[in-house]
Amino acid sequence: MLTKIIIYYLVLINVGNFIIFAIDKFLAKRGSKERIPESTLILLSAMGGAFGGLCSMYIFRHKTKHAKFYICLPLFLTLHIIIAIMMFF
């Protein structure tokens, strides 16, 4: 039961983070001053959405030149994989 909840959580946060990155890219292209804060993108990635954030970064070419994104997101993803392996094996 707990495994299903964790899987649902990870799917939702990754899809959500992917969409949020895409929305921020759309707002950036439009030149909008109302953007999604970088801290929100990093926080969602740290909370389990690193895979969705990375996919969105490279699909939409968004935030790929910002060190805190191209360093932190792969680091978060690696950490999430290690935690998952420790939890399930």
C-alpha positions in Angstrom: 0.0 0.0 0.0 2.7 2.5 0.9 4.6 1.6 -2.2 1.6 2.5 -4.4 1.3 5.9 -2.6 5.0 6.6 -3.1 4.7 5.7 -6.8 1.6 7.9 -7.3 3.3 10.8 -5.5 6.4 10.5 -7.6 4.4 10.4 -10.8 2.3 13.4 -9.8 5.2 15.5 -8.7 7.3 14.7 -11.8 4.4 15.4 -14.2 3.6 18.6 -12.2 7.2 19.8 -12.2 7.4 19.1 -16.0 4.3 21.2 -16.6 5.5 24.0 -14.3 8.9 24.2 -16.1 7.0 24.3 -19.4 4.7 27.1 -18.2 7.7 29.1 -17.0 9.4 28.7 -20.4 6.2 29.9 -22.1 6.0 32.9 -19.8 9.7 33.6 -20.5 9.2 33.6 -24.2 6.2 36.0 -23.9 8.4 38.3 -21.8 6.1 38.1 -18.8 7.2 39.7 -15.6 5.1 37.2 -13.7 7.3 34.1 -13.8 7.5 31.1 -11.6 10.3 31.7 -9.0 13.5 29.6 -9.5 13.2 28.6 -5.8 9.8 27.0 -6.6 11.3 25.0 -9.5 14.3 23.9 -7.3 12.0 23.0 -4.4 9.7 20.9 -6.5 12.7 19.1 -8.0 14.1 18.5 -4.5 10.8 17.1 -3.3 10.9 14.3 -5.9 10.3 16.0 -9.2 13.9 16.1 -10.5 13.2 13.7 -13.3 10.3 15.8 -14.6 12.3 18.9 -14.2 15.3 17.5 -16.1 13.1 16.3 -18.9 11.4 19.6 -19.2 14.8 21.5 -19.0 16.1 19.7 -22.1 12.9 19.3 -24.1 12.1 23.0 -23.8 15.7 24.2 -23.4 14.8 26.1 -20.3 17.2 26.9 -17.5 20.0 24.8 -19.1 22.6 27.5 -18.6 21.9 28.1 -14.9 24.4 26.3 -12.8 22.0 25.7 -9.9 19.7 23.8 -12.3 22.2 21.8 -14.3 24.0 20.8 -11.1 21.2 20.4 -8.6 18.6 18.6 -10.7 20.9 15.7 -11.7 22.2 15.6 -8.1 18.6 15.4 -6.7 17.7 12.7 -9.2 20.7 10.7 -8.2 19.8 11.1 -4.5 16.2 10.1 -5.2 17.4 6.9 -7.0 19.7 6.0 -4.1 16.8 6.5 -1.6 14.5 4.4 -3.8 17.0 1.6 -4.0 17.5 1.7 -0.2 13.8 1.7 0.4 12.8 -1.1 -1.9 15.7 -3.5 -1.7 
